[in-house]
Amino acid sequence: MKEYSEIAFNIISNFLKIHKNDIVAISGEIHNNEDSPHPLVEFPLIEELAVAVRKKNAFPILNISTQNLKKRFKQEIHEEIFSSTQNQYINWIDSVDSFIEIGWKRLSEDFESYTENKLRNPDNTESIIIKKIIKQKKKIIFLNFPTYELAEKTDSDFEELNNSYLKAIKCNYNTLKMKAKDFQEDFFSFSNYRITSGIEELDLKLIKNEYQLFMGESLDHQIIVLPAGVIEFPIDKNFLNGTFFAEKIYYKNFIYKNVKINFLDGSVRFVSFEAGEKGNYLLQNAITSSQEESFFSIGFNSEISCYTNFYLYDRCINGNISLKFFDKESYPIVFSSKNAEIKKRK
């Protein structure tokens, strides 16, 4: 597919900037269930990435699993066998320069941070692998390629979801970098802001010198999540005052629409739902007892403009404003509005 070829070239040449003799591990779990409407959907992109790497006179290593194979491993192979192969995995990491993960699932299960999830269990093989990669300062890129399973999970149309993804990941990364610098200058010089969403207003205070910029520049981050195009600041939760109207909220397996949340000096006074739905009480309890850690972010990828119901895509929507909190178990709760505005407040 020509579009996949262009995307692969963009990622390998313009984004990762692969050099001659580099070794690139391309990993992915292939969807091949009997009931899958489109099995092996990941293969065309995997092939194009491998070809693009080889054209750079570099060496692709394909590390491919399948749903059926994963299922059989769990059913037929004792766990001790997996723990005994950790040294082999570590030796494999030593020989690889960059890692590319195709699918969305390993990074985001219930919208949980991949590294946080894996590092909770220090004896987990995947935890040891990710620790080793981080320690050696090698790049790992999560492409977050969508599947029919993701479309079903987010109650989205697969073709629309896939089209949004392809547009977002095909962006001009040099243009994205220039836009990122503009946002950096705008927000780095000030702390106090007001978000207006409809008739609602929320005051907040950014911790401006601790921002994170996710713009698709591989030199700035070791662990990179695509699509790119978002700037994120920690906020001082104690200074949250007013009401935020969220068009979307992402929490675990739930996606909520049109919810108001009101704060007074950082404490949640109320959460107002448009309609009584399953999971409302779960969300209200989670946000009311959320941790101090919280973040503000704004997306600036001009290639994506519509909600997909998948947070890792939607956070990059051009102009999309999000607030992120964490429940008692550190699961993120993300409030999002692409029609809100933010301005400096004296």
N, C-alpha and C positions, 0 to 999 in steps of 0.2 A: 504494500500500500504506500503510495507516494507520500501521503501525509505523515505516516509513521517514519518514513525515511527522513523527511525534513526535521521532524521532532528529534529523532535520534542524532542527527548531525548537529542540531542546535545544542543538545545536552552535552554531547561528547566534545565538540569543538569549541563552542562559545561559552559554555557554562563550566564544565569540568576542566576543560583545557588539557585533555589527555596528551601526554608526550610519547615520543618513540620509546618502545620497550617497556612501557608501563604495563602492569598486570591489573586487569579490571575484573572483579567478581560480579557477575550478574545473577541475582538470586530471585526466585519467585515460586510461589505455590500455584500450580496450574489447576483451574477448576475443571474437573472432568466427571462430576457426578452424573448418574444416569438421567436425572430429571433436569439437568441444566439446559436452558433454552439455547445456549450458545457456548458449548464446551470449548476449551482451549483458546479462549478469547485473548489471553495474554501473549500467545506465541508470536504473532506478527511483530509486535513491538520488541520482544526479546530478540528475535532474529535481526531486526534492523539495528538495534543497539550493538549486537555482536559484530555485525558487518561494519558499522561506523567505527568501532574500536580498532578492528583489523585494518581498516583503511588508513588509520593513523600509524600503522606499523607498530601497534601495540597488541596485547594478547588478552582476549576475552576468556574467562572461565565461567562456564554455565553451571550454576548450582540449583538444579530444578527439582522440586518435589511436586506431588499431586495430592489432591484431596483423598483419593482412594489409597494412595501409598501411606499417607499420614495416618489414616484410619487403621490400616493393617499393622503399621508399626506399633500403635497403641494396643492393638488386640493380640498380636502374636510375638512381640519382642519384649523381653524383660527389661525393666528400667535400669538394672545394673549394667547392661550392655551399653546403654547410652552414656552413663557416667564414666565408663572405662575408656571412652573415645575422646575425652576432653583434650588430652595432649595432642592428638592428631588435628583437632580443630585449631588449637593454638599455633601449631606449626604451619598450618595452612594460612592463618592470618599473617604470619611473618612474611610470607611470600607475595602478598597482595598489596597493591598500592591504593586502590579505591574500591568501594563497595556500592553496588546499586541494588536496591530492593524494589521490585516491580509493584507488588500488590499493596493494597490499603490495610489489610487486616492485621498484620504484625505490628504496625504502628498504632492503630487505633481500634481497640476493642472497648466498646462502651466509652469512646472518646477519651481514653486514658493515655497518659504519656507512656510511650514505649519504654523509655529508659527507666522511668520510675517503676513501672510494672515489673520489669525484668530484674531490676536491682533489689527488689524487696526480698527475693529469694537468692541469697548469695551462693547457694549450691547448685542453682539452676544452670544448665549448660549454656543456654542462651545468654544468661547474665554474665557468665565468665567470658563469653565471646565478645559481648558489647563492651565490657570493661577493658578487655585487651585492645580492642580497636581504639577506644578512647585514649588509653595509656600511650599507644603508639602514634597518636595524633593522625590517624588515617581517616580519609573522608568516607562518610557513609551517607548515601542519598536515598531517601524514600520517595519514589515517584507517585505513590498513591493511585495507581491505575484502577479505574472503576470496573466492577463486574455486575452481572445481573443480581448477585447476592446483595451487593451494596445498594443497588436500586430498590430492591425489595425491602431492605432494612430501613431505608430512609423514605420509603413510600414515594419514590421518584420514577419517572419514565427513563429507562436505560439510555435511549438514544439522546434525550435531552441532557442527561447527566454526562454522558460520554462526550457530547459536543462541547459542553461547557468546560469540561476538563481539558480537552484537546486545545481549545482556544487559549485557556489560561496558561498551559504549559508550553505553548508555542510562542509565547510573547518574546518581544525584543528585550533581552536582558540588559543591554546597554541603556535603553530608554528607561527601564525599570530602575536601574541604578541612579540615573539622574533625578527621577521623581523621588527616590528615597532620600537623596541629599536635600531636596527641597523640604520634605517633611521633617527631616532631622533639624534643619535650621529653624523651621517654624516652631517646633515644639521644644527645642533644647533651651531656648532663651527664657522660658516662662514656666510657672508651676500651676497657677490657678486658672481653671477653665469652667465653662458652663456648657452642658449638653442640652440642646433643645430638641425634643421629639414631639411634634404636634404642639399641644398646649402645655406639655409637661416640661419641667426644667430640673436639671440635676447639677449641683455644684460638686466639683472634685478637685483634688490636688495631686498632680503628677510628681513622682520622684524622677525628675527630668534627667539626671546624670546616670541613670541605671537602665536606659532603654535597650531594647533588642530590636535589630533591624533585619527582617527576613525578606531580602530582595532578590534572592537567586544568585548572589555573588559567592561563589564557592570558596573564595579566599577568606571570607569573614567568619565562616562557621565550619565546624567539623562535622556536626550532624545537621543535615539539610533536609527540609521537608518541602516538597513541591505539591501544588502550585505555590509560587512565591509572590510577595508583594504585600507585606504587612509590617507596620511599626508598632511595637508594644512597650508600654511603660508600666512599672509598678505604680500603684496609687496608695496614698495614705488613707486607709479605710475610715479613719476617725473623722475625716473631713467630707465624707459623703453626706450631702443634704439635698433633699428634694425627691423628685420622682423621675424614673426612667421608663419610657414606654418601649418595650421590646417586641419587635415584629416576630422574632424567632427566639426560642430558648432551646439549647441543646444540653441534655442531661441524661447520661447513661443511654438507654435505648429509647428515650422519649424525646419528641420534638413538639414544643408548645408554640402556640401562635397568640399574638396580641395580649401580652401580659404587662401589667404595671407593677413596679416595685418601688416602694417609698422608704427613704432613709432619713434618720435624724441622728447626726453626729456618728455616723457609721453603723448604727443599729437599724435593723430592718423593722419598720413599724407595721407594714402590711404588704401582702402580695395579692394583687387583684387580677382574677382570671376573666376572660371574655365569656367562657361557658364552663359548666361543670364537666370535667373530663377525667378519664382514668389517669392517675398519676399526679393530679393537682396537689394533693396532700403531701405526697412524697417530695415534690419540688419545694413546697412552702416550708416544710420541716428542714430540708437540706440547706436552703438559703438562710433561713432564720438562725441556724446554728453553724453557719459557715465560718471558716478560719479567717484570721486577720489578713493573710496573704491574698492580694487581689490585683488585677491588672486592667488597664485600658489599652485598646488597640484600634487602629484604623487601617483599612485595606486600601491599596492603590494600584491593583492590577487592572488596567483599563480594558483588558480582554475578557473580563468576567463581570457581568452586571446583574445577573439574576440569581436568586436563591436556588440551591440544589438540595437543601436539607442535609448536607454533609458539612460539618463545621470546618474541616480542614480545607475545603474548597471555599466555603462562604466567607471565611475570615479575610480572604483576599479580594472580595468584591470591591470595586472601585468606590470609595467613599463610605464603606460599611464601618460603622462604629460598634465596638463590642466591649462589654465588661465581663471579666472572667473571675469567678470565685471558686472556692474549693470546699467540698463538704468535709465531714469529720474523717472520712476515709481517703481524702485527697483526690476524689473524683472531681473533675472540673465541671462547673455550671456556667454556661456561656449565654449572656444576654446580648442580642444583636439587633441593630436597626440600620438599614441602608438609607433611610430617609431622614435620619437625625443630622443635626449640625453641631459643631463644637466651635466655641469662640473664647478668646481670652477674657478673664474676669478680674477686675481690680480688687 
